[in-house]
Amino acid sequence: MSRLLDWFQERLATREQLTRFLYRRLPEGTTWWHTLGSAALFLILLQTLTGFFLAFYYVPSPEHAYDSLVYIQNEVPLGRYVRGLHYWGASLTVVVVFLHLLRVFFMGAYKYPRELSWVVGVFLFLLVMLFGFTGYLLPWDQKAYWATVVGTHIAGTAPLAGDYLWRILQGGVEVGARTLGRFYAAHVLILPAVLFAFILVHVSMVIYQGIAPTPKGGLGRIRREDYDRLYEESKGRGETFFEHLLRDGVVAFLLLLVLVWMAAAWKVPMEEVADPTSTTYVPRPEWYFYFLFEFLWGFPGKWIPVATFWIPLAAVLLLVLLPFYDRTPGRSPLARPMASGVATVALAAIVFLTYQGATAPAPPREGAAVPAEAQALPPELAKGREVFEAQGCSACHVVKGVGSAAGPDLTRAGARRDAGWLKRFIKDPPAVRPGSEMPAFSELPEEDLDALARYLASLK
Amino acid sequence: MRPDTSTPAMTPGRRHFITVALGAISTAIAAIIGVPLAGFFALPALKRSERRWLEVGPVSDFVEGPIQKVLAKPLVAQVWPHETPRVALYVQSHGGRKFTLYHIHCTHVGCPVRWNAQAGRFFSPCHGGVFDKDGRVLAGPPPRPLDRYEYKIEKGVLYAGRLYKVNEKLEFREWHHA
């Protein structure tokens, strides 16, 4: 054994290299928060490994993709578990990478001399989101298909080259065999190659420059010309990387336990096989794209590209260029209230929109059972409820948690308006309330209007 | 501080020559490899000849008035021969040989619109888009009326062709894919 080590030592100076790597000093006050980067790396390696194994059974064609997934889930021993690891691991990776980004932002770790680490890191974050987007088409179920129709449609709203972008992404004029081929090649070959190239650069820079100092005490504000001296002094008081590695190990192990539990206990959602001819499916994206999906509500008609292109572009540029326009010496979040404030607001908006997306009521599915409360209605109101359903009101209005929230929630419509007002409004909304966006229902027979208004007025 | 790179033979002229030659070789390598690969990747997606006709059904199947959802059969398989792609569209007959054929994707972000015959409207399940029976936007964020297919009738059979966009007056605006 020691002869073997000597053999390497003579050729590669292994001992010195290892010592330099493991026993390099870290700045003082390195915390558990500093394990998020290595945790992200651990999860990415795990995704890579489980991805390798899924590729043994998965077939990327519209005729076989879904069946190969069903085979993995139902026939391959441990198939459900391995797919579960990959599926839940994806969500966990998004969460940990995002937390890592937040940690680096709030500790001001993107400042001199780590501007490039930040830029590469933002690209790594975007790559992880692209992994999500390309990965969830692969099962070729309804969710996969329609989320991709929506995703490529959104890309198609880009100014000027939108149409080309749309077709090049899809591999044609619709989501089909070539789309699946493209997304598969991107997901398992191209994106991993790019990702690991970026990770190599990202990690090399951390080793070269050392981890950013915790912005406490004298390190809460650092002028550029004082940086090298202060950092060296801080390293003099800090621990070694080898000691910190224990924290990294503990966090990786705990994450693995969480993931194993998720994969073992939770079923991976799998819907019907993709059906491009369905007109009853309600498309919803994966949870980490809810905020974009919800964001679209606010931008109708010609404003669509603002939500789908200009604001996302501006957000990415703001993130990428952050270290170049924020060159103040403050590193502690308290020393730079403006940056911390803006980031907190943006973060709150993303969390809020994600929550909105997660809890948004969906329009009732075709052929869904009549809700219990509708069955219990007295006959004079039941007729109005029928009109409500027949006219598709729930496409825009929620009643007791069912429906889509485009228009006002009508669960308590009767508490605000009486039947007379409601009838006049439904017949011609802009006449009653100028600027109302609701389409008029003036062609409804008078008795249906009366019944509908009575039903709505009874909701209190 | 520039490192000393001069050797007895390395004159500034020679260094300049090597730089230019290496640049030219690298560019040539990149182009020889890259251009065909870019074409391989993008051209199938941009191919025009793939505009295929969809067989919608015998004209006699469609009574004037009500909007029907129809599964159409492409005459030529889209990608490879065994593929059986299915396309759905909404068909409305206006009597005689006049039809309107609607795309099922909402013009906002592409969610499938549902035709509600009782309400006489198309509803999108995503962001509250509502269209009337002629495909005009009644409510919600869609930027234009429902897209339509060109059509032809041959030997009593209705075929759907290219998709196009219409303006608010429902007049032809542009082909869907330039």
Interface residues (C-beta under 8 A of the other chain):
Chain A: P62 E63 W146 V149 V150 T152 H153 I154 T157 D163 Y164 R167 I168 Q170 G171 G172 V173 E174 G176 A177 R178 D275 P276 T277 S278 T279 T280 Y281 V282 P283 F293 L296 W297 F299 P300 G301 K302 I304 T308 A362 P363 E366 A390 Q391 G392 A395 C396 S404 A405 A406 G407 E437 M438 P439 E443
Chain B: F41 A42 P44 A45 L46 K47 E50 K69 L71 Q78 V79 W80 H82 E83 P85 R86 V87 A88 I104 H105 H108 V109 G110 C111 P112 V113 R114 W115 N116 Q118 A119 G120 R121 F123 S124 P125 C126 H127 G128 V130 D132 L138 A139 G140 P141 P142 P143 L163 H176 H177 A178
